[in-house]
Amino acid sequence: TDAVNVAMDYRYPAGAVRRLDDALLAVYRTRYIELVGNSHRTSLLDNRLQRLSGGLAGA
């Protein structure tokens, strides 16, 4: 999760739920976004995945 923290460049310490979301996005990518339980926040998760992908590419 250190790589995720660096990639996301959190301005403030991220809470446990946000860190878990970002770790799951890093591993499962669009599969995580497409889960039925995430249908109400797909655009938010997609934006986070794009940010994460850009940050991990530079790591």
Backbone as CSV, one residue per row, in Angstrom:
resi,resn,N_x,N_y,N_z,CA_x,CA_y,CA_z,C_x,C_y,C_z
1,THR,0.814,-1.207,0.000,0.000,0.000,0.000,0.852,1.263,0.000
2,ASP,2.142,1.144,0.267,3.002,2.327,0.210,3.017,2.909,-1.201
3,ALA,3.071,2.038,-2.212,3.062,2.511,-3.602,1.754,3.223,-3.923
4,VAL,0.653,2.715,-3.390,-0.650,3.356,-3.598,-0.663,4.726,-2.934
5,ASN,-0.162,4.814,-1.712,-0.116,6.103,-1.009,0.699,7.127,-1.792
6,VAL,1.826,6.704,-2.323,2.671,7.606,-3.102,1.959,7.999,-4.397
7,ALA,1.358,7.025,-5.068,0.678,7.296,-6.336,-0.489,8.258,-6.166
8,MET,-1.226,8.111,-5.074,-2.405,8.948,-4.861,-2.040,10.312,-4.297
9,ASP,-0.861,10.440,-3.720,-0.387,11.720,-3.185,-1.460,12.404,-2.334
10,TYR,-1.935,11.688,-1.324,-2.983,12.206,-0.450,-2.551,13.521,0.193
11,ARG,-3.429,14.506,0.179,-3.146,15.789,0.839,-3.232,15.643,2.349
12,TYR,-4.142,14.797,2.778,-4.362,14.539,4.203,-4.296,13.033,4.395
13,PRO,-4.035,12.576,5.606,-4.022,11.125,5.832,-5.361,10.504,5.414
14,ALA,-5.301,9.535,4.548,-6.516,8.885,4.053,-7.072,7.947,5.115
15,GLY,-8.389,7.881,5.176,-9.041,6.967,6.100,-8.936,5.535,5.606
16,ALA,-9.304,4.613,6.459,-9.188,3.187,6.143,-10.016,2.807,4.921
17,VAL,-11.208,3.369,4.794,-12.083,3.013,3.669,-11.479,3.491,2.353
18,ARG,-10.967,4.708,2.326,-10.354,5.232,1.099,-9.112,4.423,0.738
19,ARG,-8.288,4.091,1.719,-7.083,3.293,1.436,-7.460,1.918,0.899
20,LEU,-8.508,1.312,1.477,-8.961,0.006,0.995,-9.486,0.123,-0.430
21,ASP,-10.310,1.138,-0.699,-10.809,1.368,-2.057,-9.650,1.479,-3.041
22,ASP,-8.662,2.271,-2.707,-7.539,2.488,-3.616,-6.703,1.226,-3.799
23,ALA,-6.535,0.452,-2.742,-5.802,-0.815,-2.864,-6.564,-1.792,-3.760
24,LEU,-7.887,-1.852,-3.589,-8.699,-2.726,-4.439,-8.676,-2.255,-5.889
25,LEU,-8.711,-0.953,-6.107,-8.602,-0.418,-7.468,-7.256,-0.776,-8.092
26,ALA,-6.200,-0.708,-7.310,-4.863,-1.016,-7.822,-4.761,-2.469,-8.275
27,VAL,-5.446,-3.357,-7.573,-5.361,-4.783,-7.894,-6.383,-5.191,-8.954
28,TYR,-7.638,-4.801,-8.752,-8.729,-5.302,-9.598,-9.157,-4.342,-10.697
29,ARG,-8.713,-3.095,-10.607,-8.951,-2.092,-11.649,-10.425,-2.014,-12.045
30,THR,-10.767,-2.141,-13.316,-12.158,-1.947,-13.745,-13.094,-3.021,-13.207
31,ARG,-12.574,-4.190,-12.899,-13.436,-5.230,-12.307,-14.040,-4.744,-11.000
32,TYR,-13.273,-3.999,-10.208,-13.774,-3.458,-8.943,-14.830,-2.384,-9.201
33,ILE,-14.587,-1.532,-10.178,-15.539,-0.462,-10.500,-16.867,-1.043,-10.967
34,GLU,-16.819,-2.141,-11.714,-18.016,-2.722,-12.315,-18.860,-3.554,-11.359
35,LEU,-18.421,-3.733,-10.128,-19.229,-4.481,-9.166,-20.559,-3.771,-8.935
36,VAL,-21.624,-4.550,-8.791,-22.966,-3.989,-8.605,-23.006,-3.031,-7.416
37,GLY,-22.344,-3.360,-6.342,-22.351,-2.519,-5.153,-21.686,-1.170,-5.347
38,ASN,-20.935,-1.022,-6.417,-20.258,0.243,-6.693,-20.955,1.054,-7.779
39,SER,-22.127,0.616,-8.221,-22.794,1.255,-9.360,-23.115,2.726,-9.122
40,HIS,-23.317,3.115,-7.883,-23.661,4.509,-7.581,-22.445,5.438,-7.560
41,ARG,-21.259,4.878,-7.705,-20.056,5.716,-7.635,-19.013,5.351,-8.687
42,THR,-19.487,4.870,-9.824,-18.549,4.448,-10.867,-17.688,5.603,-11.378
43,SER,-18.274,6.787,-11.551,-17.467,7.905,-12.067,-16.400,8.319,-11.052
44,LEU,-16.748,8.312,-9.777,-15.772,8.636,-8.727,-14.624,7.627,-8.736
45,LEU,-14.970,6.340,-8.784,-13.938,5.305,-8.776,-13.099,5.347,-10.049
46,ASP,-13.735,5.637,-11.182,-12.987,5.736,-12.433,-11.970,6.873,-12.363
47,ASN,-12.371,8.001,-11.796,-11.433,9.119,-11.622,-10.278,8.730,-10.708
48,ARG,-10.581,8.007,-9.642,-9.533,7.581,-8.709,-8.594,6.589,-9.398
49,LEU,-9.151,5.696,-10.216,-8.319,4.730,-10.941,-7.388,5.450,-11.917
50,GLN,-7.886,6.460,-12.605,-7.035,7.223,-13.526,-5.902,7.908,-12.767
51,ARG,-6.230,8.486,-11.626,-5.205,9.148,-10.804,-4.185,8.125,-10.300
52,LEU,-4.696,6.986,-9.861,-3.842,5.915,-9.356,-2.932,5.385,-10.461
53,SER,-3.493,5.165,-11.633,-2.715,4.627,-12.753,-1.597,5.577,-13.157
54,GLY,-1.897,6.864,-13.180,-0.870,7.852,-13.514,0.234,7.891,-12.481
55,GLY,-0.133,7.776,-11.213,0.854,7.812,-10.139,1.706,6.567,-10.072
56,LEU,1.110,5.416,-10.359,1.878,4.167,-10.324,2.819,4.072,-11.515
57,ALA,2.442,4.682,-12.630,3.310,4.653,-13.806,4.605,5.410,-13.541
58,GLY,4.518,6.447,-12.704,5.710,7.227,-12.395,6.521,6.663,-11.252
59,ALA,5.987,5.627,-10.577,6.676,5.066,-9.399,7.757,4.090,-9.801
